[in-house]
Amino acid sequence: MSQNNSGTKFEWSPEFWQGWRESGNPYRRYKSERDRRLALQFLDLHDGDRVLEAGCGYGWISEALWAAARIKWTGVDRSSGMIARLVAAHPDRAGGALLAEGNLLPFRDGQFDKVLCTGVLMHIADNGPAVSELIRVLRPGGRLLCSINNALSPFSLPVRLWNQRKRGFVQRFQLPGLFRKRLSDGGLRLDGMAGDGIIATVPLSIGPFRFPPLSLSAPVCRLDEWAVHRFAWLAYEVWFRGVKANPPCAS
């Protein structure tokens, strides 16, 4: 769900988001699978980790987290439909799935070892409070992994123009350098950055025209995988990993 400054809400249905994540479109599948790989690579999960997934949706990335290690998982989402879909598919996770707002998380300071928030911050008109909350609930020495849509992406301008037709829809594109500074100012030591893709993550369709063409999906995705490792700052969605600083020792 996103929210604009006037309070009008736009909410994806679980059916829409599941259809997007698990689409037959090879470019969407490429992005969805890469998101899972990035989450596992950057979080480096271990048995017993207390993990918060902020914006868990219907559980696409959650399933990969659960399979990676015996973690103590908590997932929050502001959409009751997403939580209901996740719980229906995974009733054993019902106790850890909560309805909550990202800018007011119902957890104590330092409650989690690792916090993941991907595909969410770009849909909050002012995501500063949400970022502060993600850092607050992370323990000193714990790891945060979050993502933003990138204003430097070649897809940024056409997507923003296309979004003008959607009333009540929020999708922010931010400069990676400024967002990185926000995380650092909030008490994180940044130690990782990656992109979800540059040319293969947002296929454009105008009538019969497709870019990139579906018939070239295999070589395009291989090229994208090569390019995003070298030019992550041009990715459509940029991921940041950081470790929360320990509080200064009292003298």
Secondary structure as UniProt FT lines:
FT   STRAND          2..3
FT   TURN            5..6
FT   STRAND          9..10
FT   HELIX           14..21
FT   HELIX           26..43
FT   TURN            47..48
FT   STRAND          50..54
FT   TURN            57..58
FT   HELIX           60..68
FT   STRAND          72..77
FT   HELIX           80..89
FT   HELIX           91..96
FT   STRAND          97..99
FT   TURN            102..103
FT   TURN            109..110
FT   STRAND          112..117
FT   HELIX           121..123
FT   HELIX           128..136
FT   STRAND          138..150
FT   TURN            151..152
FT   TURN            154..155
FT   HELIX           156..163
FT   TURN            164..165
FT   TURN            167..168
FT   STRAND          173..174
FT   HELIX           176..185
FT   TURN            186..187
FT   STRAND          188..195
FT   STRAND          204..206
FT   TURN            207..208
FT   STRAND          209..211
FT   HELIX           214..216
FT   HELIX           217..230
FT   HELIX           232..234
FT   STRAND          237..244
//
